[in-house]
Amino acid sequence: MKTITVTKQVPIVGSYDVVVLGGGPAGVIASIAAARHGAKVALVERFGFLGGMATAGLVMPLSVFTYNNERVIGGIPWQFLERLEAMGGGYIEKPLGNVAFDPELYKLCMQRMVLEAGVTLYMNSYLSGCTIDEKREIKSVIIENKNGSEALESKFFIDSTGDADLAAMAGVPMQEQGDAPLQPLSTYFILSGVDTSSPLVSQAMHHNKQGVNCHCLPIREYLLEHAQALNIPEFGGPWFSTTLHEGCVGVNMTRTAANACDNRDYTAAECRLREDVYRMAEILKTNFKEFENSFVSAIAPQAGIRETRRIKGVHTMSAEEYLSGYKYEDSISRGAHPIDIHATKGNAQTTQFLKQAAYVPYRALIAETFPNLLVAGRALSADRAAFASMRVQASCMGTGQAAGVAAALCVQNNCTVQQVDIPQLIATLRALGANV
């Protein structure tokens, strides 16, 4: 492959205590948590809005905040839900604590909370590199936007990109995938003109039953039976979610294999998925009376990503620990979603529900020898099975809250992420309302 050499000077446009990369569920909560605890914070987001998989991916509903009638994700994430609900943009399903939402009000609510916390936003900015010294301390990140290449200096960095982009650039070791294929991508979409008052749709678009896979079983069985005759692409579910507007339904059913960390593979997958959105919409429209007047009113700006990179942390959460509800000495968040593995090929899904909410150790958010880097969200250190539960948005918010508080404490105590005072971290999280 031919190469070119580019040398350029990059202006440092900001110096911070904490820089958070990625404005999704983990990154937004991390930035608010750090800022509320006295840190000077910047948040970098590649889109012109916040919310990540919720808004760029239209991944609905948010799950799971409550389990066995106990709130498992509290604090700032719960404050966000209550505020979103008060705006008319969210509906907290009881008793399970899955949350249906209006994507546009979700964007606005997150934006308001971030700005009110005093966080500096760099939206429409893409992470392209970092500088790191011989002690593996990250000194700055390089971002690209309409101003050109810019650098942000910081004492601490939180990687909430979902794909461990900053961690990978810095050289953090990653979990080996082995022979297991990555879980597939799905492009979510919204159908309008649906008969949402019909029993079939109204029952399917609410996710409030613990221990139940809330896919629309009658439609799934029909699609499986007629897959060949109707030339149906690979699919999952389908799962429907209310968007809080009459006649509008969020749909999760497309599926394709791809590595979202490979640009060419990801590009081809998104093109396939966009075709599949319209094919699936037509199949629903022509085969089910509840959808006979429906039309595609929105397609997620990006495909929903289930699985890419995960760091090798100081501790790797195992399925055995996760399923047993093992409580670590440094437990800083929870997880309650089932272990949920979607087949890369075909229409299958493996689901294992938890008997009790699991715990997440702080050590899963940090690597051995990187003194000023934390991860939050999908990039945390877990084996494939534990990760298949922790990848969802409520869990990501919980680890984001912990990472943000930990970073602020590192600033206050002038210590590395490995030297965090765990009792102080846990006490601070509990004072916020986190159930740890």
N, C-alpha and C positions, 0 to 999 in steps of 0.2 A: 504494500500500500504506500503510495506517495504521501509525503508529509510536507508541511510548511512550518516554519518557526515564526512565532509572533512574540514580540517584546513590546510591552507598553507600560506606562505609568498609570496607576489607578488611584484616583483621589479618595481619601478617607473622608466620608461625608457624615460620620457619626461615631461617637464613642459611648459605650453603654456598660452597665453592670451585667445585663443579661440580654442576649439576642436569641429570639425564638424563630426557628425556621419552620414554616408551615402553619397556615391559619385555619386548620381544621378543628375538629372537636378537642383534640389534645392540645394543640398549640394555642388556641384562643384561651382555654382555661389556664394553661401554664403561664401565659403572659399576664393575665389578670391577677393570678395568685402571686406572682413575683412582684408585680407593681404594687399591689395592696400591702405587701410586706416590705416596702421601702426601696425596692430596686428601681433603677432607671432602665426601662425595658424598651426594646424594639421588636416588632413582629414583622416578618417578611412573608409575603403571600404571592404566589404566582398569578392568581386570578385577581380581578378587580373587586372581589367580595370575599367575605369570610364564610366559613362553614364546612369546607372540605367535602367529604363524602356526602354530607347531608344536603348540600346546596349545589356543588359542582357535580356530584354523583346522583342526586335525588334519592339517596338510600333511605328508605322509609320502612318501618318507624325506627326511632331511636330505641335501643333496647340494651340491657334490662336494668332498671333502676331499683326494683323492689323484688324480694324473693322470700318465700315463706313468711309473708306479711311483715317483712323487715326491710327498711330502706338500706340498700347496700352501697349506693353511690350518693353521697350528700355533699354539703358545703356549697362551693361556687357552682358546680354543675346543677344542683337542685335549685339554687337561686335563679339561674338562667332559665330553667324550665318554668318556674313560677312566674317569672317576668314575661316569658313568651306566651304563657297561657293567659295572663292578664291583658296582653296586647291583642288577644284573639287569634294568635298564631300557633297555639299548641294545645293539645288535648292529652292529658296524662291518663292513660287507661288504668283502671283499677281492677283487680288488685296487683297486677304484675308490674306496673310501672313502665310499660312500653309507651312511647310518646309519638303520636301522630302530629304532623306540623305542616304549616304553610311555608314553603321554602323561601319566599320573598320576605316574609316577616321574620323568619329565622335569621336571614342575612342582616336585617336592620337591627334586631335585638342584639346580636353578637357585636355588631359594629358599635352600637351605643355603649355597651358594657366595656369594651376594650378602650374606647376613647375616654370614657368617664374615669377609668382607672389610671389614665395618664400615659398609656402606651403610645409610642411613636409607630405609626404604620408605614410600611413600605409595600404597597400593593402593586400588582402588575410587575413584579420583580422576581426574577428566576435565579436561584442559587446556581453559580457556575464554578465555584472553587473556594479554597480556603488557604490560609498560610498557617504553618505549624512549626514550632521550634523543635530542637533536639530532645527536649523533655516531653514531647508529645502534647504540649499545651497549644491549643488553637489560639492564634493571635487575632485573626480577622476572617471574615467571610467576604467573598466576591459575589456581587449580584449584578444582573443585567436588566436594564429597563430602557425607557426612551431617553434617559439622560446618558446612556452608554454604560460602561463598566464602572461600578462604584464599590467601595470597601466600607465595611462596618467593623469597628474594633469592639471587643467586649472582654470582660473578665470571665464570663461563663456563657455557654451556648447550650441550647436545648434543641435537639433534632426531633421535630414532630412532623417530618415530611411524609411519614408513612412508609416510605421506601428506604429509610436510613441513608438518605443521600449524603448528608454532611458526614455522618460516621464513616461511610464508605470512602469519601474523599480524603478523610483524615487517616485512613488506614486501619480502622477498627476491624478486628476479625469478625467474620459473620458465621452464623450457624450453617452447617452443611445440609443441603437439601437431600443428598443421597439419591436413591432411585425414585423417590416419591415425586410425582409431578406437581407443579404448582396448581392451586385451586383456580378454577376458571374466572374470567372476567364476565361481568354482566352490565349491559347498558339499561338503566332504568328509564321509564318514560311515563308520561301522564296522559291518560285518555279523558277527554271531556265528552259530554253527551251520553254518559252511561246512566242506566237506571239504578241509581244508588239506593233507592228505596226497596228494590226487589230483595227477597229473602236471600238469594244466592250471593249477591254482592254485599249487602249490608252485614251479613254474618261474617263473610270472608275478610272484610277490610278493617276489622277490629281485632287486635292482638292482645287479649286480656286473659288468656287461659294458661296457667302454669302447667308445664309438662306436656304441652300440645304443640305440634308443628302446625302453624296456622295457615298452611297453604290451602288453596281452594280445591278440595279433593274431587268434587264432581267434574270440574273442568279438567283437572289433571287426568283423571281416568279416561275421559273422552279423548283427550289429546293423545294419550298413550295408545289407545285402541285404534285411532285413525291416523297415527303418525305417518305411515307410508302412503296411504291414500291421499292425504292432504299435503304431502311433501313438507312436513313440519320440521324446521331446523331443531338442533339440540336445544333443550330448554330445561329450566328448573321450575319448581313450584307448580303453577304460578302462585305468587303472593300478591295480594292487593292491599293497599293502605289508603285510608281516607286522607285527603288533603285539606279537610275541613270546609270544603265547598261542594254544594250539591251538584251532582252529575260528574264530578271529577274524581278520578281514582289513580293513585300511583301504582305502577305495575312493575314487578320484578319477575321476569321469566326468560330473558335472553341469556345465552351462555356460549362462551367460546374459550378455547385454550390459548394462552399467550403468556409471555413474560413481559410485564409492564415496565421492567427496567431495561428492556431492549427497544430502542426507538422504532426500528423497522417492524419488529414483531407487533409492537403495540399499535402502530399506525394501521397495519393490515387488519388487526383485530377490531379496531374501532370502526373501520370501513365495513367489515362483515356484520358487526353488531348493529350498525345503523340500518343496513338492509333488513336485518332480522327484526328490528323494531316494527317496521312497516308490514313485514310478512305476518308477524304475530298479531298485530292490530287488525289486519284484514281477516285472519282466521277467527279471532274473537267476534268480529263484526258479523261475519257471514254464518257463524255456527251457533251463536247464543243470542237469544232475543234480548237479553239484558244489555247487549252491546250493539244492537242493530243501528242505533243512531250515533255511535261513538266515532271519535276522530282523534288523531294524535295532536295534542295541544302543546306538548313540551317533550324534549329529549334531553337527557342529562348532558351537559357540556363535556363530560369525560366519562369513560367507562368506569364502573365500580370495580375496585381492586380488592381482592380478598387476601392475597398473599404475595409477598416479594421477599425482600431481605429482612433478616433479624440479626441483631448483634449477638456475639458471644459475650455475655455479661459476667460480672463477678459470680453471679448465680444464675443458672438456667432452670426455670420453672419446669417441672416434669408433670406429665399427666397423672402420675400416682399421687403427687403432692396436691395437685389441683383438685382431683376428684375426691380425695379424702378430706378436703377442707383444712389442710395443714396450716396452722398459724405460725408464721415465722416471727422471730424476735424483732425483725425490721419490717413487719407488714405495714404497708402504707396505702393500700387500696384493695378493692374487691373485684370479683368477677362473678356473674350469675347467668350468663348466656350459656345455652348448651354447647358442648363440643360439637361443632357443626362443620363437616367436611363435605364439600360438593365435588362430585366426580368430574375429572377434567374432560373425559369423553363420556357421552351418553347423558342420561337424565337422572342418574341416581344421586342420593344424598345420604350420608351417615350422620345420625343425630344421637347424642348421648346426653340426657338431661342430668343436671347435678342434684344431689340430695340436699346439699346446702351450699350457700355462696362460698366461693373460694377466696383465698387471700393472695396478695401480690407483694413480694419482697422489694424493698428499695434496691437491693443489689442487682435486680434484673434491669434496672434503669441505667446502670453505669458499667463501664469496661474497666479492666484491671489497671491499665497504665495510662489512662487519658484523664488528666487531673481536672479539666474544666468542661467536660462534656457529659450531658445527660441525654437520654432519649425518653420519649413519651409516645404512647399510642402503639401502632402496629409494629414498630421496630424493636420492641423490648425483647429481652432474652428469655425464650421459652421453647420447649420442644414443640413439634408440629401439632400434637393433640391439644396441649394446653393453649397454644396460640390460637387454635381454631375456635376457642371460646373468647379469648381476650381481645380479638381483633375488632370487636364491635364498638359502637360509638360511646355508650355509657362507660364501658371499661376504659376507653381511650381518654375520656374526660377525667376519670379518676386518677389515672397515672399522670395526666397533664397537671392536675392540681398538685400532686405530690412532687413532681419535678420542678414546678414553679416555686413552691415553698422551699424546697431544698436548695435551689439556686440562690434564692434571696438570703437564706441562712448562711450559705457559703460566703456571700458578699459581706454580710454582717460580721462573721467570725473569722474572715480571712483564712479560709481553709479550702482544701481540695474537696471534690465531690466524694472521694473515698473517706474523708475525715469528718463527714457530717455527724453531728451529735444526734444519734437516732432517737433517744428519748425526747429531745427538744423538737425534732421533726414530727414525731408522732403526737406530742402534746399540741403543737401548733395546728396540725391537721384536725385533731379532735375539736379544738377551739373553733375551727371553721365550720364544723358540722360533719366532717368525714367520719364514716363508720369504719374504723381500722382496728 
